Amino acid sequence: MQFLLNVIFGSKAYQVPRTVICMKLRYNVRLYPSASQRGSLARAFGCARVVWNDALRLRRDANAQGLPRPTAAELSKRVITEAKKTSERKWLGEVSAVVLQQALRDLETAYSNFFASRNGTRRGPKMGPPKAKKKATRQSIRLTANARWSITNSGKLRLPKIGDIEVRWSRELPARPSSVAIIKDPCGRYFASFVVEVDDKLLPELDVEETDTGIDLGLACYAVLRGRKIASPKFFRRQERKLRRAQRAVSRKQKGSNNRRKAKQAVAKIHARIADQRRDFIEQETTRIVRESQAVYVEDLNVKGMAARGCRLGKSVLDQSFGRFVRTLEAKCARYGRTFVRIDRWFPSTQLCSRAECGRLTGPKGRGQLDVRVWTCTECGTRHDRDENAEANLRAAGRKRAAEMRHEAERQNACGEHVRPRTSRQRSVKQEPTRSLAAARGGAGGSHPRSRG
């Protein structure tokens, strides 16, 4: 399905055919299982964890002995079908078979991602091999449509061999979900994560010249946009003293005791509160940016390098969660029809004078001048705010990059192929698919009527 999308840049307007994109979204809701249902879920979590660990051990043993990698069918037969017949694993039959099969599929996906990351075909940071799952960490199971789970008319989630679980719905699902994952976090909360396939939802178009913005991310100020600033929330710093006391309480408890388990759960609750606050903050701010801006330009920061050991600002950098902010903003721009451009991380947005007539590199440089928040250009004498000047430079660079991207899109032909510019030695040849090469050159053997004498 295609329609015309008006793209406005500068004083010119373009009509570009745009395809409606179907994307998969996750909707998380809170679950409140009863005491018996919590026991059934714990049994399902344990069975899925055992199947994962058994299959992982078989693959590791085969690799260590130099044997061929066991296929998914072989793993399913050994760790599920044959294991149910033994006295040590006969309790695997107490849960849905789909839960066990999905655990194997998740292991196959983890290995595929690991090999793709090692070969360089997977984008993002390097991934390690799958690890064994532990009982004390986050637990999860996944159910597809084959498991015959459903949502009842009363709004409860019906799971096989578990029952109807009470759900706290915050909003309705936009479509029928294809799968659901049941999750128990370290602090004891239960969630259902639904996968729903929806179409992109375009927002009304805005004037690019008036609403596009660069985003300069920082520590003193979380983000500087065109005309406004977002204050740094510092969620971890606010809870750091309470977290320190809770962690000291864990260290005083005897290992393996119930008091230590309760103290560790108290620490997990503090971490969950920080994560929830940070996630809600990012969702709200990115939604506002997408609604107010037609184009967004963000520099591609190396967050892992900024938070590396030896950097005294590592804890503050990780507290800001810049990576999650940029990923969420990019996904929302793709869904709502906004332009999103990443600026190279080596672009000197802070050092460059944003005045059009100047453009000299006279700004503060390096970590030693992080405390310089206002500076004066030595070439033109313009006084700059450090963050506002960086935003203006990012906006100018983003506009230039967006123009290049639009020019590249215009050079594509109707088949989606990239059209190369012809050189002076190349001739323009019209291709006729119904005519053979020999006939086109005037030789014999052509099947076209014009080739016959």
ROVOKE-51553 format. One record per residue (C-alpha): residue in one letter; x, y, z. Coordinates in steps of 0.001 Angstrom, whole numbers, padded with zeros to 6 digits. Example, Ala and Ser with C-alpha at 12.3 -4.5 7.8 and 13.67 -1.06 7.14 Angstrom:
% ROVOKE-51553
GUKOL type       x       y       z
GUKOL    A  012300 -004500  007800
GUKOL    S  013670 -001060  007140
//
This chain:
% ROVOKE-51553
GUKOL type       x       y       z
GUKOL    M  000000  000000  000000
GUKOL    Q  001465  003331 -001082
GUKOL    F  000470  006973 -000960
GUKOL    L  002150  010327 -001636
GUKOL    L  003988  011937  001262
GUKOL    N  004757  015646  001024
GUKOL    V  008342  016331  002045
GUKOL    I  009070  020014  002676
GUKOL    F  012649  021211  002781
GUKOL    G  013648  024824  002488
GUKOL    S  011373  026643  000039
GUKOL    K  010654  023567 -002115
GUKOL    A  008070  020830 -001622
GUKOL    Y  008383  017305 -002941
GUKOL    Q  005919  014457 -003267
GUKOL    V  007604  011167 -002479
GUKOL    P  005773  007812 -002650
GUKOL    R  005772  006310  000810
GUKOL    T  004957  002714  001706
GUKOL    V  002897  001947  004782
GUKOL    I  005182 -000007  007108
GUKOL    C  003899 -002790  009340
GUKOL    M  005853 -003017  012567
GUKOL    K  005705 -005166  015658
GUKOL    L  005190 -003458  019005
GUKOL    R  005226 -004768  022558
GUKOL    Y  002530 -003898  025065
GUKOL    N  003343 -004721  028689
GUKOL    V  000624 -005075  031325
GUKOL    R  000785 -005991  034997
GUKOL    L -000443 -009401  036157
GUKOL    Y -001782 -010307  039589
GUKOL    P -001803 -014124  039853
GUKOL    S -003256 -015933  042853
GUKOL    A -001172 -018095  045191
GUKOL    S -001905 -021296  043260
GUKOL    Q -001248 -019558  039943
GUKOL    R  002094 -018269  041214
GUKOL    G  003044 -021864  041980
GUKOL    S  002020 -022962  038476
GUKOL    L  004007 -020107  036937
GUKOL    A  007048 -020995  039044
GUKOL    R  006751 -024572  037741
GUKOL    A  006580 -023313  034139
GUKOL    F  009570 -021000  034681
GUKOL    G  011582 -023875  036148
GUKOL    C  010764 -026307  033322
GUKOL    A  011683 -023765  030648
GUKOL    R  014906 -022981  032486
GUKOL    V  015851 -026677  032758
GUKOL    V  015183 -027297  029049
GUKOL    W  017316 -024258  028137
GUKOL    N  020211 -025363  030343
GUKOL    D  020062 -028997  029193
GUKOL    A  020104 -028006  025512
GUKOL    L  022891 -025520  026157
GUKOL    R  024984 -028197  027863
GUKOL    L  024508 -030601  024933
GUKOL    R  025636 -027973  022440
GUKOL    R  028660 -027076  024557
GUKOL    D  029653 -030741  024931
GUKOL    A  029344 -031328  021188
GUKOL    N  031508 -028289  020497
GUKOL    A  034142 -029372  023032
GUKOL    Q  034336 -032881  021548
GUKOL    G  034467 -031634  017969
GUKOL    L  031161 -033270  017033
GUKOL    P  028595 -031805  014615
GUKOL    R  026204 -029308  016109
GUKOL    P  022946 -031027  017211
GUKOL    T  019936 -029870  015245
GUKOL    A  016792 -028403  016762
GUKOL    A  014915 -031669  016161
GUKOL    E  017613 -033675  017948
GUKOL    L  017609 -031308  020914
GUKOL    S  013827 -031425  021131
GUKOL    K  013874 -035222  021119
GUKOL    R  016582 -035550  023761
GUKOL    V  015759 -032776  026246
GUKOL    I  011948 -032897  025962
GUKOL    T  010498 -036080  024453
GUKOL    E  012958 -038602  025910
GUKOL    A  013503 -036613  029101
GUKOL    K  009786 -036838  030002
GUKOL    K  010106 -040633  030097
GUKOL    T  012846 -040561  032748
GUKOL    S  012258 -040297  036488
GUKOL    E  014524 -037229  036771
GUKOL    R  012588 -035172  034186
GUKOL    K  009077 -036640  034186
GUKOL    W  007705 -033425  035729
GUKOL    L  008300 -031673  032389
GUKOL    G  004894 -032987  031337
GUKOL    E  003151 -030835  033949
GUKOL    V  003498 -027679  031833
GUKOL    S  002443 -026801  028302
GUKOL    A  004626 -028329  025587
GUKOL    V  004712 -024951  023785
GUKOL    V  006604 -023446  026732
GUKOL    L  009354 -026062  026367
GUKOL    Q  009538 -025768  022581
GUKOL    Q  009809 -021981  022765
GUKOL    A  012701 -022293  025207
GUKOL    L  014588 -024285  022553
GUKOL    R  013689 -021764  019864
GUKOL    D  014937 -018928  022036
GUKOL    L  018226 -020785  022472
GUKOL    E  018535 -021214  018693
GUKOL    T  017855 -017500  018241
GUKOL    A  020499 -016627  020839
GUKOL    Y  023099 -018743  019022
GUKOL    S  022113 -017261  015658
GUKOL    N  022572 -013742  017029
GUKOL    F  025925 -014730  018516
GUKOL    F  027257 -016161  015245
GUKOL    A  025898 -013211  013242
GUKOL    S  027573 -010789  015646
GUKOL    R  030876 -012654  015438
GUKOL    N  030736 -012743  011627
GUKOL    G  029908 -009054  011430
GUKOL    T  026486 -009484  009797
GUKOL    R  024595 -008269  012882
GUKOL    R  024595 -004598  013738
GUKOL    G  025234 -003299  017218
GUKOL    P  027701 -004269  019942
GUKOL    K  029363 -007661  019964
GUKOL    M  027343 -010422  021613
GUKOL    G  028682 -013314  023626
GUKOL    P  027471 -016934  023535
GUKOL    P  024301 -017897  025437
GUKOL    K  024674 -018453  029183
GUKOL    A  022958 -020801  031593
GUKOL    K  019848 -019403  033256
GUKOL    K  019626 -019002  037030
GUKOL    K  016678 -019285  039351
GUKOL    A  017294 -016049  041248
GUKOL    T  017243 -013717  038213
GUKOL    R  014529 -012612  035824
GUKOL    Q  012259 -015485  034767
GUKOL    S  010163 -015687  031594
GUKOL    I  008208 -018031  029355
GUKOL    R  006811 -017426  025882
GUKOL    L  003562 -018701  024412
GUKOL    T  002519 -018575  020774
GUKOL    A -000902 -019093  019236
GUKOL    N -000330 -022861  019260
GUKOL    A -000605 -022826  023053
GUKOL    R -004267 -021749  022789
GUKOL    W -003994 -018916  025250
GUKOL    S -006663 -016230  025083
GUKOL    I -008087 -013098  026653
GUKOL    T -011474 -013718  028222
GUKOL    N -014497 -011431  027960
GUKOL    S -013876 -010295  031543
GUKOL    G -010369 -009116  030619
GUKOL    K -008394 -011950  032207
GUKOL    L -005497 -013785  030591
GUKOL    R -006198 -017501  030168
GUKOL    L -003059 -019655  030033
GUKOL    P -002946 -023445  029521
GUKOL    K -002446 -025466  032728
GUKOL    I -002352 -022228  034746
GUKOL    G -005828 -020677  034561
GUKOL    D -007326 -017200  034270
GUKOL    I -004960 -014525  035612
GUKOL    E -006136 -011063  036604
GUKOL    V -004741 -008308  034383
GUKOL    R -004441 -004584  035063
GUKOL    W -005135 -003098  031625
GUKOL    S -003771  000406  031052
GUKOL    R -005089  000553  027459
GUKOL    E -006637 -001651  024818
GUKOL    L -004517 -003622  022383
GUKOL    P -004686 -002171  018825
GUKOL    A -004818 -005636  017204
GUKOL    R -004870 -009316  018017
GUKOL    P -001524 -010282  019588
GUKOL    S  000524 -013021  017972
GUKOL    S  002360 -014143  021100
GUKOL    V  002671 -013363  024795
GUKOL    A  005579 -013595  027206
GUKOL    I  004997 -014009  030936
GUKOL    I  007747 -012312  032936
GUKOL    K  008665 -012269  036610
GUKOL    D  011185 -009581  037484
GUKOL    P  013712 -009852  040364
GUKOL    C  011486 -007902  042754
GUKOL    G  008611 -010384  042364
GUKOL    R  006302 -008545  039940
GUKOL    Y  004533 -010345  037093
GUKOL    F  004012 -008906  033619
GUKOL    A  002502 -010023  030322
GUKOL    S  004247 -008751  027179
GUKOL    F  002051 -008938  024054
GUKOL    V  003494 -008738  020526
GUKOL    V  001121 -006836  018231
GUKOL    E  001597 -006059  014525
GUKOL    V  000345 -002569  013607
GUKOL    D  000719 -000092  010758
GUKOL    D  002697  003100  011150
GUKOL    K  000627  006016  012413
GUKOL    L  001490  009251  010608
GUKOL    L  001106  012549  012438
GUKOL    P  000070  015812  010724
GUKOL    E  002999  017336  008862
GUKOL    L  004740  020414  010203
GUKOL    D  006916  023047  008569
GUKOL    V  010448  021689  008588
GUKOL    E  012105  025112  008687
GUKOL    E  010111  026098  011760
GUKOL    T  010003  022840  013716
GUKOL    D  013162  020816  012975
GUKOL    T  015572  020586  015870
GUKOL    G  018976  019321  016805
GUKOL    I  019377  017495  020103
GUKOL    D  022531  017972  022134
GUKOL    L  022697  015382  024922
GUKOL    G  024669  016134  028061
GUKOL    L  025013  015731  031809
GUKOL    A  024372  019178  033252
GUKOL    C  021310  019418  031019
GUKOL    Y  019791  016182  029736
GUKOL    A  019002  017511  026250
GUKOL    V  019080  020894  024530
GUKOL    L  016539  021358  021761
GUKOL    R  015562  024236  019570
GUKOL    G  014031  026783  021935
GUKOL    R  013933  024679  025114
GUKOL    K  015985  022499  027421
GUKOL    I  015216  019251  029235
GUKOL    A  016502  019179  032784
GUKOL    S  018522  016181  033907
GUKOL    P  016328  013954  036133
GUKOL    K  019199  012006  037803
GUKOL    F  016993  009149  038978
GUKOL    F  019876  006970  040173
GUKOL    R  021550  009807  042050
GUKOL    R  018333  010519  043943
GUKOL    Q  018025  006911  045107
GUKOL    E  021739  006288  045630
GUKOL    R  021748  006819  049397
GUKOL    K  018741  004529  049913
GUKOL    L  020310  001939  047628
GUKOL    R  023571  002079  049569
GUKOL    R  021783  001372  052854
GUKOL    A  019852 -001536  051321
GUKOL    Q  023028 -003087  049901
GUKOL    R  024759 -002810  053283
GUKOL    A  021805 -004630  054837
GUKOL    V  022270 -007477  052324
GUKOL    S  025941 -007844  053224
GUKOL    R  025077 -008257  056932
GUKOL    K  022656 -011149  056349
GUKOL    Q  023754 -014768  056369
GUKOL    K  024049 -016352  052953
GUKOL    G  021183 -018684  052097
GUKOL    S  018859 -017317  054801
GUKOL    N  015361 -015926  054266
GUKOL    N  016450 -012577  055681
GUKOL    R  019105 -012283  052989
GUKOL    R  016533 -013163  050330
GUKOL    K  014211 -010424  051634
GUKOL    A  017071 -007917  051755
GUKOL    K  018045 -008716  048159
GUKOL    Q  014433 -008247  047096
GUKOL    A  014448 -004802  048737
GUKOL    V  017493 -003877  046641
GUKOL    A  015738 -005158  043525
GUKOL    K  012700 -002990  044265
GUKOL    I  014858  000130  044405
GUKOL    H  016474 -000740  041075
GUKOL    A  013040 -001434  039559
GUKOL    R  011754  001933  040747
GUKOL    I  014724  003707  039137
GUKOL    A  014246  001810  035872
GUKOL    D  010500  002540  035801
GUKOL    Q  011033  006257  036393
GUKOL    R  013718  006450  033717
GUKOL    R  011583  004539  031196
GUKOL    D  008539  006729  031813
GUKOL    F  010635  009890  031497
GUKOL    I  012101  008777  028149
GUKOL    E  008702  007766  026763
GUKOL    Q  007116  011106  027642
GUKOL    E  009958  013265  026357
GUKOL    T  010400  011384  023085
GUKOL    T  006653  011540  022427
GUKOL    R  006655  015299  022935
GUKOL    I  009658  015741  020626
GUKOL    V  008021  013703  017861
GUKOL    R  004780  015671  018136
GUKOL    E  006492  019068  018035
GUKOL    S  009250  018445  015450
GUKOL    Q  009073  017371  011823
GUKOL    A  012781  016488  011696
GUKOL    V  015149  015446  014479
GUKOL    Y  018962  015456  014302
GUKOL    V  020919  013609  017018
GUKOL    E  024633  012978  017280
GUKOL    D  025717  009337  017418
GUKOL    L  027317  009135  020868
GUKOL    N  029634  006347  022004
GUKOL    V  027903  005827  025350
GUKOL    K  029921  002741  026255
GUKOL    G  033159  004589  025646
GUKOL    M  031980  007605  027641
GUKOL    A  031181  005349  030614
GUKOL    A  034352  003257  030433
GUKOL    R  036589  002701  033420
GUKOL    G  038903  005549  034198
GUKOL    C  036242  008120  033404
GUKOL    R  034996  009815  036569
GUKOL    L  031670  010585  034867
GUKOL    G  030787  006967  034050
GUKOL    K  028024  006625  036653
GUKOL    S  026420  009900  035577
GUKOL    V  026573  008919  031894
GUKOL    L  024851  005588  032521
GUKOL    D  022252  007281  034711
GUKOL    Q  021169  009402  031734
GUKOL    S  020488  006322  029533
GUKOL    F  021313  008117  026273
GUKOL    G  021250  004925  024223
GUKOL    R  017670  004076  025183
GUKOL    F  016606  007655  024545
GUKOL    V  018014  007679  020993
GUKOL    R  016636  004219  020127
GUKOL    T  013155  005119  021386
GUKOL    L  013207  008420  019520
GUKOL    E  014313  006735  016285
GUKOL    A  011556  004112  016525
GUKOL    K  008862  006736  017132
GUKOL    C  010091  008879  014246
GUKOL    A  009859  005860  011937
GUKOL    R  006330  005082  013119
GUKOL    Y  004916  008602  013013
GUKOL    G  006522  009754  009749
GUKOL    R  009202  012087  011099
GUKOL    T  012711  012550  009731
GUKOL    F  015463  011138  011918
GUKOL    V  019145  011764  011162
GUKOL    R  022206  010603  013096
GUKOL    I  025165  012969  013044
GUKOL    D  028661  011505  013104
GUKOL    R  030110  011357  016603
GUKOL    W  033309  013085  015451
GUKOL    F  031436  016172  014275
GUKOL    P  032793  019107  016374
GUKOL    S  029417  020523  017394
GUKOL    T  030769  022129  020575
GUKOL    Q  033961  023636  019125
GUKOL    L  032401  025031  015951
GUKOL    C  031119  028595  015905
GUKOL    S  027479  028453  014805
GUKOL    R  027517  031882  013162
GUKOL    A  027086  031384  009411
GUKOL    E  029711  033999  008516
GUKOL    C  032340  032446  010796
GUKOL    G  032288  028664  011276
GUKOL    R  035722  028512  012941
GUKOL    L  036826  025889  015489
GUKOL    T  037406  028198  018427
GUKOL    G  035209  026534  021088
GUKOL    P  036227  024570  024224
GUKOL    K  038066  021312  023560
GUKOL    G  038506  018074  025507
GUKOL    R  037457  016958  028962
GUKOL    G  039585  019608  030581
GUKOL    Q  037189  022339  029446
GUKOL    L  033897  020666  030358
GUKOL    D  033297  023384  032945
GUKOL    V  033277  026089  030231
GUKOL    R  029545  026644  029646
GUKOL    V  029787  030045  027886
GUKOL    W  032551  031050  025487
GUKOL    T  033361  033815  023008
GUKOL    C  034575  033157  019492
GUKOL    T  038034  034669  019008
GUKOL    E  037420  035183  015277
GUKOL    C  034042  036967  015156
GUKOL    G  033532  037894  018815
GUKOL    T  030159  036132  019107
GUKOL    R  029260  034977  022617
GUKOL    H  027880  031418  022651
GUKOL    D  026118  029231  025153
GUKOL    R  027928  025884  024937
GUKOL    D  024811  023686  024613
GUKOL    E  022744  026050  022440
GUKOL    N  025675  026475  020056
GUKOL    A  026022  022684  019773
GUKOL    E  022309  022340  019005
GUKOL    A  022513  024952  016247
GUKOL    N  025501  023166  014667
GUKOL    L  023738  019803  014862
GUKOL    R  020668  021314  013219
GUKOL    A  022728  022732  010353
GUKOL    A  024585  019459  009849
GUKOL    G  021321  017514  010051
GUKOL    R  019700  019655  007361
GUKOL    K  022661  019070  005085
GUKOL    R  022562  015325  005689
GUKOL    A  018774  015219  005143
GUKOL    A  019230  016987  001813
GUKOL    E  021828  014396  000789
GUKOL    M  019489  011571  001791
GUKOL    R  016663  013115 -000232
GUKOL    H  018969  013517 -003242
GUKOL    E  019982  009857 -003003
GUKOL    A  016319  008834 -002841
GUKOL    E  015542  010838 -005979
GUKOL    R  018284  008988 -007872
GUKOL    Q  016579  005650 -007389
GUKOL    N  014619  004313 -010312
GUKOL    A  011162  002733 -010212
GUKOL    C  012571 -000726 -009459
GUKOL    G  014399  000509 -006381
GUKOL    E  017826  000144 -007993
GUKOL    H  020450  002828 -007490
GUKOL    V  021053  004741 -010711
GUKOL    R  024722  005414 -011372
GUKOL    P  025656  008606 -013237
GUKOL    R  026854  007825 -016770
GUKOL    T  030336  008791 -017841
GUKOL    S  031206  010434 -021150
GUKOL    R  032223  007083 -022681
GUKOL    Q  028934  005330 -021863
GUKOL    R  025982  005456 -024247
GUKOL    S  022343  005384 -023358
GUKOL    V  020961  002007 -024547
GUKOL    K  017268  001200 -024447
GUKOL    Q  016713 -002355 -023224
GUKOL    E  014036 -004483 -024860
GUKOL    P  013299 -007562 -022732
GUKOL    T  011457 -009349 -025602
GUKOL    R  014413 -009128 -027949
GUKOL    S  017484 -011303 -027718
GUKOL    L  020974 -009902 -027467
GUKOL    A  021904 -011159 -030930
GUKOL    A  018847 -009589 -032487
GUKOL    A  019533 -006319 -030732
GUKOL    R  023003 -006289 -032291
GUKOL    G  021631 -007224 -035721
GUKOL    G  023009 -010782 -035715
GUKOL    A  021317 -014107 -036496
GUKOL    G  019325 -016235 -034137
GUKOL    G  016863 -013585 -032982
GUKOL    S  013354 -014697 -032103
GUKOL    H  011813 -011239 -032515
GUKOL    P  009730 -010772 -035710
GUKOL    R  011981 -007904 -036787
GUKOL    S  015029 -010210 -036789
GUKOL    R  013611 -012457 -039506
GUKOL    G  014647 -011628 -043071
//
